Amino acid sequence: MSETRTLESQNDLFTADLAGKHKQTAVIGHPPSSDLLKAYDRDGYVILKGLLSDEVRETAEAALRNLLGPTGRNDFEGFKTQRAYAVLAKTRALDLLIAHPQILGILKARLHAQPLLSASLAINIGPGETPQLPHADDGFYPDMRPDARHGLSAIWAFDPFTKDNGATRIWPGSHRWASDRRPGPEDPWTPAVMEPGDALVFHGGLWHAGGENTTGDSRLALTAQYCAPWLRTQENMSLSVPPDVVRTLDPPLPSLLGYQIHPPFMGHVNGMHPNRLLDPSP
């Protein structure tokens, strides 16, 4: 009996939040409706309409266009597609989008209450771009299927997304496919048609791809990808966003960047909560 109690107490120790001053807190978001969650579970994605005011959207768009770099280095990035990485280190105009209450609500409901930001980047698909290779954002994690909840992604539209200008291609329900299945000619895809200010939110296991742009105009988007707190992020956020910048961020952005503890002590710095780097007071 004493051995059983000991094992139980050890299990409690390794699931408890051991932090002292900086306790674990869940992200606060707008709870999604049951119909939205049913659609997300069935199709692997939802499109949220008109989430941004004109002022917020226009300010964010101007910041994104100012950050865009050269075109891609390979076919996956896109030889006619501009990108910008580490956007949280470079502008405050995108903070609301990355920590938008509607996105946080879905994250809490379908990924984790303390998620991490895995990547945040601008993607501007230029005229003449070819279709991107289909992929799943969770594809680099082992054991991602069936329906492993490793990640969730959001793509924000700043230009109209159309079938002709490179709207994201989606294979509905593909997050439930077997691990050895890839999209083939017999698998129909659908374009994520959106207006500026809309957001495509999708399961990390959903097969998708940037579309072909046969128009004379570009298609600008912000992509934010999130992962569970026990996984390594795509972008090394502790190096991409310096502590001096993190100190200026409002919650929950520091937590999304890794300034959190996943119980009991994953993510510590010198045995202490990482927030002590931002607030060195005892």
TORBA-233817 format. One record per residue (C-alpha): residue number from 1; residue in three letters; x, y, z. Coordinates in pm, whole numbers, plus 50000, padded with zeros to 5 digits. Each point is the difference from the previous one (the first is absolute). Layout:
BEGIN
+-----+-----+-------+-------+-------+
!   n ! res !  east ! north !    up !
+-----+-----+-------+-------+-------+
! NUM ! ALA !     X !     Y !     Z !
...
+-----+-----+-------+-------+-------+
//
This chain:
BEGIN
+-----+-----+-------+-------+-------+
!   n ! res !  east ! north !    up !
+-----+-----+-------+-------+-------+
!   1 ! MET ! 50000 ! 50000 ! 50000 !
!   2 ! SER ! 50281 ! 50242 ! 50089 !
!   3 ! GLU ! 50170 ! 49922 ! 49668 !
!   4 ! THR ! 49678 ! 50088 ! 49816 !
!   5 ! ARG ! 49973 ! 50330 ! 50185 !
!   6 ! THR ! 50361 ! 50074 ! 49915 !
!   7 ! LEU ! 49941 ! 49937 ! 49631 !
!   8 ! GLU ! 49689 ! 50217 ! 50006 !
!   9 ! SER ! 50185 ! 50281 ! 50173 !
!  10 ! GLN ! 50280 ! 49976 ! 49745 !
!  11 ! ASN ! 49744 ! 50021 ! 49720 !
!  12 ! ASP ! 49846 ! 50307 ! 50166 !
!  13 ! LEU ! 50345 ! 50157 ! 50021 !
!  14 ! PHE ! 50060 ! 49961 ! 49627 !
!  15 ! THR ! 49664 ! 50144 ! 49899 !
!  16 ! ALA ! 49983 ! 50292 ! 50245 !
!  17 ! ASP ! 50099 ! 50358 ! 49928 !
!  18 ! LEU ! 50306 ! 50043 ! 50221 !
!  19 ! ALA ! 50056 ! 50367 ! 49915 !
!  20 ! GLY ! 49983 ! 50242 ! 50289 !
!  21 ! LYS ! 49956 ! 50365 ! 49909 !
!  22 ! HIS ! 49916 ! 49948 ! 49631 !
!  23 ! LYS ! 49719 ! 49748 ! 50000 !
!  24 ! GLN ! 49864 ! 49834 ! 49688 !
!  25 ! THR ! 49701 ! 50176 ! 49847 !
!  26 ! ALA ! 49779 ! 49892 ! 49711 !
!  27 ! VAL ! 49954 ! 50218 ! 49695 !
!  28 ! ILE ! 49679 ! 50200 ! 50010 !
!  29 ! GLY ! 49809 ! 49993 ! 49675 !
!  30 ! HIS ! 49653 ! 50013 ! 49855 !
!  31 ! PRO ! 49842 ! 49654 ! 50041 !
!  32 ! PRO ! 49909 ! 49859 ! 49658 !
!  33 ! SER ! 49648 ! 49883 ! 49932 !
!  34 ! SER ! 49918 ! 49630 ! 49990 !
!  35 ! ASP ! 49913 ! 50028 ! 49630 !
!  36 ! LEU ! 50341 ! 50151 ! 49924 !
!  37 ! LEU ! 50178 ! 49723 ! 50188 !
!  38 ! LYS ! 49793 ! 49735 ! 49822 !
!  39 ! ALA ! 50101 ! 50144 ! 49664 !
!  40 ! TYR ! 50365 ! 50017 ! 50110 !
!  41 ! ASP ! 49995 ! 49638 ! 50116 !
!  42 ! ARG ! 49827 ! 49880 ! 49684 !
!  43 ! ASP ! 50184 ! 50196 ! 49733 !
!  44 ! GLY ! 50325 ! 50087 ! 50179 !
!  45 ! TYR ! 49951 ! 50374 ! 49949 !
!  46 ! VAL ! 49767 ! 50296 ! 50038 !
!  47 ! ILE ! 50002 ! 50349 ! 49847 !
!  48 ! LEU ! 49930 ! 50285 ! 50242 !
!  49 ! LYS ! 49854 ! 50304 ! 49828 !
!  50 ! GLY ! 50066 ! 50369 ! 50057 !
!  51 ! LEU ! 50205 ! 49978 ! 50319 !
!  52 ! LEU ! 50185 ! 50331 ! 49961 !
!  53 ! SER ! 49898 ! 50362 ! 49990 !
!  54 ! ASP ! 50112 ! 50192 ! 49693 !
!  55 ! GLU ! 50250 ! 50197 ! 50209 !
!  56 ! VAL ! 50164 ! 49692 ! 50153 !
!  57 ! ARG ! 50008 ! 49818 ! 49666 !
!  58 ! GLU ! 50147 ! 50292 ! 49807 !
!  59 ! THR ! 50268 ! 50062 ! 50263 !
!  60 ! ALA ! 50093 ! 49632 ! 50006 !
!  61 ! GLU ! 50009 ! 49981 ! 49621 !
!  62 ! ALA ! 50231 ! 50302 ! 49973 !
!  63 ! ALA ! 50235 ! 49845 ! 50256 !
!  64 ! LEU ! 50002 ! 49666 ! 49819 !
!  65 ! ARG ! 50073 ! 50151 ! 49660 !
!  66 ! ASN ! 50285 ! 50200 ! 50153 !
!  67 ! LEU ! 50155 ! 49678 ! 50138 !
!  68 ! LEU ! 49986 ! 49791 ! 49683 !
!  69 ! GLY ! 50335 ! 49869 ! 49888 !
!  70 ! PRO ! 50130 ! 49837 ! 49683 !
!  71 ! THR ! 49823 ! 49718 ! 49820 !
!  72 ! GLY ! 50043 ! 49641 ! 50110 !
!  73 ! ARG ! 50314 ! 49789 ! 49985 !
!  74 ! ASN ! 49830 ! 49679 ! 49887 !
!  75 ! ASP ! 49680 ! 49869 ! 49843 !
!  76 ! PHE ! 49831 ! 49954 ! 50337 !
!  77 ! GLU ! 50056 ! 50362 ! 50108 !
!  78 ! GLY ! 49912 ! 50106 ! 49647 !
!  79 ! PHE ! 50234 ! 50167 ! 49753 !
!  80 ! LYS ! 49739 ! 50273 ! 49948 !
!  81 ! THR ! 49889 ! 50022 ! 50361 !
!  82 ! GLN ! 50132 ! 50251 ! 50254 !
!  83 ! ARG ! 50024 ! 49911 ! 50367 !
!  84 ! ALA ! 50084 ! 50166 ! 50331 !
!  85 ! TYR ! 50082 ! 49808 ! 50315 !
!  86 ! ALA ! 50016 ! 50087 ! 50373 !
!  87 ! VAL ! 49734 ! 50267 ! 49958 !
!  88 ! LEU ! 49945 ! 50046 ! 50375 !
!  89 ! ALA ! 50357 ! 50126 ! 50030 !
!  90 ! LYS ! 49943 ! 50266 ! 49735 !
!  91 ! THR ! 49658 ! 50160 ! 50052 !
!  92 ! ARG ! 49720 ! 50033 ! 50255 !
!  93 ! ALA ! 49737 ! 50033 ! 49728 !
!  94 ! LEU ! 49938 ! 49623 ! 49992 !
!  95 ! ASP ! 49971 ! 49927 ! 50372 !
!  96 ! LEU ! 49619 ! 50004 ! 49997 !
!  97 ! LEU ! 49985 ! 49750 ! 49715 !
!  98 ! ILE ! 50241 ! 49751 ! 50155 !
!  99 ! ALA ! 49818 ! 50016 ! 50333 !
! 100 ! HIS ! 49651 ! 50067 ! 49863 !
! 101 ! PRO ! 49728 ! 49889 ! 50245 !
! 102 ! GLN ! 49822 ! 49791 ! 49734 !
! 103 ! ILE ! 50322 ! 49814 ! 49917 !
! 104 ! LEU ! 50089 ! 49952 ! 50367 !
! 105 ! GLY ! 49655 ! 49857 ! 50066 !
! 106 ! ILE ! 50043 ! 49732 ! 49734 !
! 107 ! LEU ! 50355 ! 49931 ! 50120 !
! 108 ! LYS ! 49873 ! 49935 ! 50351 !
! 109 ! ALA ! 49714 ! 49782 ! 49876 !
! 110 ! ARG ! 50194 ! 49793 ! 49748 !
! 111 ! LEU ! 50371 ! 50017 ! 50079 !
! 112 ! HIS ! 50106 ! 50110 ! 50349 !
! 113 ! ALA ! 49924 ! 50268 ! 50259 !
! 114 ! GLN ! 50369 ! 50104 ! 50002 !
! 115 ! PRO ! 50106 ! 49973 ! 49634 !
! 116 ! LEU ! 50326 ! 50122 ! 49850 !
! 117 ! LEU ! 50042 ! 50211 ! 49691 !
! 118 ! SER ! 50194 ! 49773 ! 49767 !
! 119 ! ALA ! 50043 ! 50236 ! 49703 !
! 120 ! SER ! 49876 ! 50340 ! 49884 !
! 121 ! LEU ! 50072 ! 50122 ! 49651 !
! 122 ! ALA ! 49870 ! 50207 ! 49712 !
! 123 ! ILE ! 49942 ! 49826 ! 49666 !
! 124 ! ASN ! 49941 ! 50202 ! 49685 !
! 125 ! ILE ! 49927 ! 49778 ! 49699 !
! 126 ! GLY ! 50096 ! 50190 ! 49687 !
! 127 ! PRO ! 49868 ! 49981 ! 49643 !
! 128 ! GLY ! 50105 ! 49686 ! 49817 !
! 129 ! GLU ! 50065 ! 49794 ! 50313 !
! 130 ! THR ! 49951 ! 49625 ! 49959 !
! 131 ! PRO ! 49801 ! 49779 ! 50243 !
! 132 ! GLN ! 50181 ! 49916 ! 50320 !
! 133 ! LEU ! 50073 ! 49642 ! 50100 !
! 134 ! PRO ! 49713 ! 49869 ! 50215 !
! 135 ! HIS ! 50103 ! 49961 ! 50361 !
! 136 ! ALA ! 49873 ! 49985 ! 50359 !
! 137 ! ASP ! 50144 ! 50249 ! 50246 !
! 138 ! ASP ! 50043 ! 49720 ! 50258 !
! 139 ! GLY ! 50183 ! 49785 ! 49747 !
! 140 ! PHE ! 50341 ! 50031 ! 50167 !
! 141 ! TYR ! 49875 ! 49862 ! 50334 !
! 142 ! PRO ! 50008 ! 49622 ! 50046 !
! 143 ! ASP ! 49675 ! 49810 ! 50057 !
! 144 ! MET ! 49786 ! 50282 ! 49869 !
! 145 ! ARG ! 49713 ! 49769 ! 49907 !
! 146 ! PRO ! 49732 ! 49897 ! 50057 !
! 147 ! ASP ! 49873 ! 50340 ! 50110 !
! 148 ! ALA ! 50292 ! 50087 ! 50226 !
! 149 ! ARG ! 49949 ! 50350 ! 50133 !
! 150 ! HIS ! 50347 ! 50139 ! 49958 !
! 151 ! GLY ! 49919 ! 50328 ! 49829 !
! 152 ! LEU ! 49751 ! 50249 ! 49865 !
! 153 ! SER ! 50055 ! 50270 ! 49739 !
! 154 ! ALA ! 49836 ! 50327 ! 49900 !
! 155 ! ILE ! 50036 ! 50180 ! 49666 !
! 156 ! TRP ! 49885 ! 50363 ! 49995 !
! 157 ! ALA ! 49897 ! 50149 ! 49664 !
! 158 ! PHE ! 50110 ! 50352 ! 49903 !
! 159 ! ASP ! 49903 ! 49968 ! 49634 !
! 160 ! PRO ! 49692 ! 49820 ! 49872 !
! 161 ! PHE ! 50077 ! 49628 ! 49984 !
! 162 ! THR ! 49872 ! 49857 ! 49671 !
! 163 ! LYS ! 50053 ! 49677 ! 49812 !
! 164 ! ASP ! 50200 ! 50191 ! 49737 !
! 165 ! ASN ! 50235 ! 50207 ! 50218 !
! 166 ! GLY ! 50139 ! 49729 ! 50227 !
! 167 ! ALA ! 49737 ! 49940 ! 50267 !
! 168 ! THR ! 50109 ! 49722 ! 50233 !
! 169 ! ARG ! 49899 ! 49660 ! 49867 !
! 170 ! ILE ! 49835 ! 49771 ! 50257 !
! 171 ! TRP ! 49922 ! 49629 ! 49997 !
! 172 ! PRO ! 49694 ! 49988 ! 50230 !
! 173 ! GLY ! 50007 ! 49723 ! 50256 !
! 174 ! SER ! 50362 ! 49911 ! 49922 !
! 175 ! HIS ! 50101 ! 50047 ! 50365 !
! 176 ! ARG ! 49831 ! 49664 ! 50057 !
! 177 ! TRP ! 50185 ! 49815 ! 49724 !
! 178 ! ALA ! 50236 ! 49714 ! 50075 !
! 179 ! SER ! 50365 ! 50093 ! 50047 !
! 180 ! ASP ! 50106 ! 49848 ! 49667 !
! 181 ! ARG ! 49740 ! 50183 ! 49790 !
! 182 ! ARG ! 50089 ! 50303 ! 49789 !
! 183 ! PRO ! 49772 ! 50214 ! 49782 !
! 184 ! GLY ! 49964 ! 49849 ! 49655 !
! 185 ! PRO ! 49820 ! 50089 ! 49676 !
! 186 ! GLU ! 49687 ! 49828 ! 50128 !
! 187 ! ASP ! 49988 ! 50219 ! 50311 !
! 188 ! PRO ! 49819 ! 50330 ! 49932 !
! 189 ! TRP ! 50132 ! 50317 ! 50162 !
! 190 ! THR ! 49812 ! 50319 ! 50068 !
! 191 ! PRO ! 50136 ! 50358 ! 50004 !
! 192 ! ALA ! 49972 ! 50195 ! 50324 !
! 193 ! VAL ! 49813 ! 50296 ! 49853 !
! 194 ! MET ! 50025 ! 50296 ! 50239 !
! 195 ! GLU ! 49975 ! 50375 ! 50022 !
! 196 ! PRO ! 50256 ! 50224 ! 50172 !
! 197 ! GLY ! 49960 ! 49964 ! 50376 !
! 198 ! ASP ! 49882 ! 49637 ! 49982 !
! 199 ! ALA ! 50201 ! 49718 ! 50157 !
! 200 ! LEU ! 50036 ! 49636 ! 49901 !
! 201 ! VAL ! 50052 ! 49788 ! 50313 !
! 202 ! PHE ! 50098 ! 49638 ! 49952 !
! 203 ! HIS ! 50122 ! 49681 ! 50164 !
! 204 ! GLY ! 50375 ! 49940 ! 49982 !
! 205 ! GLY ! 49938 ! 49667 ! 49826 !
! 206 ! LEU ! 49792 ! 50149 ! 49717 !
! 207 ! TRP ! 50154 ! 49968 ! 49654 !
! 208 ! HIS ! 50017 ! 50339 ! 49830 !
! 209 ! ALA ! 50216 ! 50205 ! 49763 !
! 210 ! GLY ! 50048 ! 50348 ! 49867 !
! 211 ! GLY ! 49811 ! 50031 ! 49672 !
! 212 ! GLU ! 50107 ! 50094 ! 49652 !
! 213 ! ASN ! 49984 ! 50371 ! 49919 !
! 214 ! THR ! 49892 ! 50052 ! 49639 !
! 215 ! THR ! 49908 ! 50367 ! 50051 !
! 216 ! GLY ! 50203 ! 50318 ! 49979 !
! 217 ! ASP ! 49958 ! 50076 ! 50372 !
! 218 ! SER ! 50163 ! 49867 ! 50315 !
! 219 ! ARG ! 49828 ! 49825 ! 50291 !
! 220 ! LEU ! 50120 ! 50109 ! 50345 !
! 221 ! ALA ! 49943 ! 49803 ! 50320 !
! 222 ! LEU ! 50125 ! 49967 ! 50355 !
! 223 ! THR ! 50048 ! 49643 ! 50119 !
! 224 ! ALA ! 50012 ! 49918 ! 50372 !
! 225 ! GLN ! 50066 ! 49641 ! 50099 !
! 226 ! TYR ! 49960 ! 49871 ! 50354 !
! 227 ! CYS ! 50103 ! 49679 ! 50174 !
! 228 ! ALA ! 49949 ! 49821 ! 50328 !
! 229 ! PRO ! 50232 ! 50120 ! 50281 !
! 230 ! TRP ! 50206 ! 49679 ! 50015 !
! 231 ! LEU ! 50109 ! 50023 ! 49635 !
! 232 ! ARG ! 50288 ! 50182 ! 49836 !
! 233 ! THR ! 49891 ! 50301 ! 49797 !
! 234 ! GLN ! 50088 ! 50043 ! 49634 !
! 235 ! GLU ! 50151 ! 50342 ! 50059 !
! 236 ! ASN ! 50238 ! 50040 ! 50294 !
! 237 ! MET ! 49798 ! 50272 ! 50170 !
! 238 ! SER ! 50245 ! 50059 ! 50285 !
! 239 ! LEU ! 50257 ! 50111 ! 49743 !
! 240 ! SER ! 49761 ! 50152 ! 49745 !
! 241 ! VAL ! 49835 ! 50232 ! 50252 !
! 242 ! PRO ! 50253 ! 50145 ! 50249 !
! 243 ! PRO ! 49903 ! 50039 ! 50369 !
! 244 ! ASP ! 50011 ! 50380 ! 49969 !
! 245 ! VAL ! 49718 ! 49973 ! 49744 !
! 246 ! VAL ! 49807 ! 49741 ! 50203 !
! 247 ! ARG ! 49997 ! 50242 ! 50296 !
! 248 ! THR ! 49788 ! 50236 ! 49791 !
! 249 ! LEU ! 49738 ! 49740 ! 49909 !
! 250 ! ASP ! 49660 ! 49966 ! 50160 !
! 251 ! PRO ! 49874 ! 49661 ! 50122 !
! 252 ! PRO ! 49961 ! 49738 ! 49872 !
! 253 ! LEU ! 50275 ! 50068 ! 49742 !
! 254 ! PRO ! 50293 ! 49929 ! 50236 !
! 255 ! SER ! 49842 ! 49668 ! 50092 !
! 256 ! LEU ! 49945 ! 49916 ! 49633 !
! 257 ! LEU ! 50372 ! 50070 ! 49943 !
! 258 ! GLY ! 50103 ! 49747 ! 50265 !
! 259 ! TYR ! 50006 ! 50212 ! 50316 !
! 260 ! GLN ! 49799 ! 49739 ! 50183 !
! 261 ! ILE ! 50049 ! 49672 ! 50184 !
! 262 ! HIS ! 49837 ! 49680 ! 49883 !
! 263 ! PRO ! 49954 ! 49807 ! 50325 !
! 264 ! PRO ! 50193 ! 49908 ! 50186 !
! 265 ! PHE ! 50307 ! 50192 ! 49875 !
! 266 ! MET ! 50034 ! 49977 ! 49622 !
! 267 ! GLY ! 50132 ! 50331 ! 49869 !
! 268 ! HIS ! 50191 ! 50113 ! 50309 !
! 269 ! VAL ! 50308 ! 50224 ! 49992 !
! 270 ! ASN ! 50265 ! 49910 ! 50259 !
! 271 ! GLY ! 49730 ! 49818 ! 50194 !
! 272 ! MET ! 49769 ! 50303 ! 50007 !
! 273 ! HIS ! 49698 ! 50126 ! 49808 !
! 274 ! PRO ! 50108 ! 50177 ! 49677 !
! 275 ! ASN ! 49796 ! 50308 ! 50094 !
! 276 ! ARG ! 50273 ! 50078 ! 50254 !
! 277 ! LEU ! 50213 ! 50102 ! 49704 !
! 278 ! LEU ! 49741 ! 50268 ! 49927 !
! 279 ! ASP ! 49927 ! 50087 ! 50362 !
! 280 ! PRO ! 50314 ! 49937 ! 50209 !
! 281 ! SER ! 49836 ! 50103 ! 50328 !
! 282 ! PRO ! 49994 ! 49719 ! 50260 !
+-----+-----+-------+-------+-------+
//
